[in-house]
Amino acid sequence: MHTAAVTLGNTDDLLMRQARRRVKLKMGFFLHALVFTLVHLGLFALHAVTGGERGPHLPIWGWALGLSIHGVVVFTTLQTQGLRDRMVAREVERLQAR
């Protein structure tokens, strides 16, 4: 991705693609968190109206685990992007040196 053959226009296109990908990752997580919140507020409201011994705790814990894993994957991916780019650049340099 970071080769000498990259022109200014290609660099701008690359940056735009990377920015869109990053925003897509973040928005996917935020949408997941919003749906999680709305569904569980609805479950709590339903439980408050109908009563019963068991509340919506099990679905909350299961989904919370999934949401947490989603968040870790998204934000780890975003934080390690620079590291991956540097590793790719080094590999390109090694391959070009052959």
N, C-alpha and C positions, 0 to 999 in steps of 0.2 A: 504494500500500500504506500510505503514511503520510499519510492524509488526516484532517481534523478529524472526519469522520463515523465513524471507527473507534471502537467502544466498547471498554470494558475487556474484556468477554468475547470480543469479536472479536480483540482484541490477544493475549489468552492463546491463542486458537485459532491465530492466525497464528504466534506464537512456537513453539507445539507442532509445527505443520507444518514450519516452518523447521528446528527441531531434529531432527525425524525425517528430513528430507531430508539434512541434514548428516551424521547418523549413517549413513544408507543409503550415501552417497558414500564415507565412510571405511571402512565394513564391506566394501563392494564391493572397494575397493583391498586391504584386509587379506586378504580371502579369495583374491583373485588372487595376492597374494604368497605365501600359504600353499600354494596349489596349485602355483605355480611351484617353490617349495622342495621340496615332496614329490615332484613328478614328476622333478625333476633329481637329487635324491638317489637315486631309483629308477634313473634312467639311469646314474648313476655306479656304483651297485652292480652293475647288469647288465653294464656295461663291465668292471668289476673281475673279475667271474666269467667272462665269455666272452673277454675280452682283445680283441685286434684292434688294427689300426693306428690307426683313427680313433676318437676318443672322442666324447662327446656335446657337443662344443664349439659346433658350428654351431647346433643348436636352442637352446642356452643363450643365445648372443649375440642371436639373433633374438627370442626370448621376453623376454630382459632389456630389449631396446629397447622392446618393446611395454609391458612392465611399467613402465618408466621414464616413458614417455609418459602412461600411465594415471595414475601418481602426480603428474606435473606438472599434468595437467588437473584432477585432484581437488583438490589442495591450492591451485592457483591459483584455482579456482572458489571454494573456501572463503575464501581471503584477500581476494578482490575482492567478496564479497557486500555488504559495507558500502558500497563505492563504487557498486555497482549500485543499492542502495536509495536512496542520496542522489541519484543521477541520476534515478531514477524519481520521487522526491519533487519535484525541481525541475521535471520535465516536467509533473507534475500541477499544480503551482502555476502554471506558464505557461499551461496549458490552461484552468485556472479563471479566470485573469486576462483571458481573451479576452472 
